[in-house]
Amino acid sequence: MSSTTYILAINCGSSSIKTKLYKIDDSGKRQPLTAVAEGSIKGIAAKGQKIKIKLEWLDGSGHDVSEQGELGDQVDYQTLPPLLLKKFTSSSKGIKDEQIKYISHRIVHGGPHKEPIIITREHEEGLTEMDTLSEFAPLHNHSAVLAIRSCLKALPEHTSLLAFDTLFHQTLPEEVYTYAIPKADQEVPIPLRKYGFHGLSYRSILQSIATKSGKQTKDVSIVVAHLGSGGSCCMIRNGESQDTTMGLTPLEGLVGGTRSGTIDPTLVFHLVERCGEDAGLDGIKVTRAEATLNKKSGLTALAGTNDFNSITTKMLNPSSYDAEDAKASTLAYKVYTDRLLCYLTFYLGKLFETEGIDGIDGLVFSGGIGEKSVFLRQDVSKRLGWMGFQVDDKLNEQASAGKEVAVKINAEASKIPIWVVQTDEEEVCAKMVQEYFDL
C-alpha cells in the first residue's frame, strides 16, 4: 500500500525565508510533483518590525497569516524554520513529521562542487564547508546553514539535499571563468574564479522556455535578465550557461538593490576607512569594504531606496515629488539600465556569433523587477530595437498582471522573441531531490 512522502523546499535569504511543500506517492514509479502548500517568513532583520509568517494551501482551502512577537532585528534565525515546519504539521491536513522525508535547501555558493551535497544528522560535515563559503556569499550562505541545522534538529530522521546556485554555471568556458590575476599569496578555501549565481532560477527559466517552445532544454539558446533586489544576466547556449554577470561572489555584474555591481577594484580603498577590518557581522567573516558594497550600495545608495517601482514612479512623475528625490531616482534608473544594456548587448552578440538571429529563442525578463516592471521591459526592448527587438505594448502590460508562467510580449515584427517568465526556484530544488533519489 502506497503512502505519501513530502519534500520541503526551503529558500533562505537574509531578510526572508520562502518555502514550498510537495507531495509524491511512494508507488515505485516516478510521479509528477504536486505542490500542496507554500509559506514564507518576512521581516527578518527589519528594525522595529515584527516577524510575519504566512502559510497558504494551494488547493484553495485557506491560508494562515500570523505576526510573531519577536522583532526582526532581534530574532534568533535558527528558530524560524521550525516555526514553518510546525505550521505544516499542526494543520488539519494530517501531515506528520515523519512524512517530510526530504528537505531541499537553496544554497547560493557551492564553490567548485559539481553535484549537490547530502546532509543527515549522522553526516553534517558538509555544513562546515558551506559556512566557510559564507565569506563569498555573505547575505545568504550563513543563513542557509543555520536553517539546515535547525531543520536537522526539528526533523532528525529526514535527509537534506543542498541545491547550489553555482551548479548551473559549471559549464562556463575556461576563458570566461578565469580572472587575469596572479596566484593568491594566502590560503583560500576555493579557487578565485567566476562561479555565477541564480543558477536554480536559470534552470527553472530554461525549462519553461523549452516547454513553451516545444523543444528540449539542450536545444534552447536564450539571454536572461534575472532582475530583482539582486540581479544578474546569463547567456545560455544550447541549454548550457556560457556566460553570466556574477563572479566569485554575487557582487560582480549588475547594480542591485543594495549591491554596487562591478566597480573599479581600487575604489573601495578610497571609499571605506579601514576597509580590510572585520565588519562585525554576526556569525560570518566579512570586511568593512564587502559590507559596504553589499549592503549600503546600489539603488539604495543612489536613490535612498531599493524599491524599483518607487524609483520609476518618481522618475516618470517628477512634478509630484521632491525635486532632488525625483532627480536621484532618475539617475538611479539610468545607472541601472546602462549596466543592464551593456551586458544584454554583449551576450546577445555572443549568441549572434554562433547561432545567428534565427537560432536565438528569446530575450527573457524574470525576477521581481523583470516580471513586474512594464516600463523597464518596454524601455530596454526599445533601446535594443537596432537588434530587431520590438515589444507589443498591450502584451507587455498584460504580462505583469497575468498568472501564466511564461508569456511572449514581442510584436509580430520582432526578429527575436521577448519573454516574461516567472521563475520557481523552490520547484527546481524539489525536482533535484526527486532526480537524485529517483523518487
Phi, psi and omega in degrees: 000130183279151175236177183256128173255142179246141174245126179254126176255127182239130182237102186262134172236182181284336183239356181204161173230128176245145181211152173224144179250129181239145176246152179212133181282134178279067183259358181088353178240142180294123182248154175298143176290143176239117177282125183252337182199157173222148182219166179204154170234125181236159178095006179296132179075000180279122181291131176076000180250142178275149178295134177243129179246132179232135174229130180230129176274128189279359173272005178083011185274000174139176178213163183227119177240126180223147177253120182280162181286336184285143174278147186302324183273002180240352185285147174278114186306323184294342180277348189282309179305319176299331177295320177294316179303317181296326177299319181291313189275347178260007181281174179283358182285347177076023178283127182260153181308315186290347177280339175276086187274339183224140171232127178254124183252130171286122176243124185294310186247116176249009180058221184276005182300135180257355179223158174296163176249141178260133180234133173224176179299328182276341183225087181252007189299332181295339183291328178297318178295318180296323178290326176299323181285357179300332179292344178260351175214068190296338182274353190226307191303314183297318178299319180295320179296318177300319180295318180298314180298320181290327178290321178298325179286320182286322180234078188296343183266353184279167175245132178257140173244128180266112182261111187270136173298331185285344183300319185297334185262014177292349180269002179302135177295154183302321182290340178275317185274352183272132173265146179275070182228157176284175176295145181297140179267014175217164180288132178236145184289335180219158175302142180274098185206173174285130177248323181079151183220189185060023185297323179294322177295316180297323177296319178296315181296316179302315180295321180296317179294320179299315180298314181293327183270354182070033181239167168276154182301329182291350181253007184260131176233117185216162168244127185245133170252100179268099191245111176216203176302323167250124185238153175205165173238156179215138174255116183249119179245123180050046174079005182235140176294125181243345173194149179204156190279324180286155189237236176300325176230169177291358184286329182292149172105231187291157169292137180244188179296319178230002181259146182286332191075190183296129177223170171299124184302334182277348182303321186297331180291334178269339184273317189246120177291138182051050190298335182273354180287156179295138183282347178079022177285141187295121170084354182224152179265108181219133179284164177300324179296312181297319180297319180295314183287335180269326191246343186237010186247206176065213181300326180298318180291325184277321187241357181080002179204154173255013178280103186293325179296319178296319180297312181291326178296316180292324179293319185278342180229060187299328183292343181270358184227167174306135187301316181292323178295316179295321179295317179295321179295320179297316178296318180301315179297317182294320177296315181301310183286332176300311180293320180299312181295326177301312182288318180299315179299316180297313183290320177297322177297321179294325177288319177306319185302320185256328187257340186074165185296328181283348181265003180262122184276353173148165168259128187243131171254132179210182184081170184304317179283315181298326181278335189252332187275098177299317184295316181300313181299317179296314183295312182295317180297319179296318182286345173261013182301330179296343176270353179108006179279139177211119184268149173265114187301321181292314178296324179296318178297316184292331186297324182287338181262345185279166180252358180293139186296316182224124180225146175273141179235010182276152173286160181299330182282351181294133181284339180229136178298148174239127186241152164240122186234129174276119182276156181219085181294327182294320179296320178298317178302314181294320179295327177295324174296314180300317180290316185295320183259006177053054182271000000 
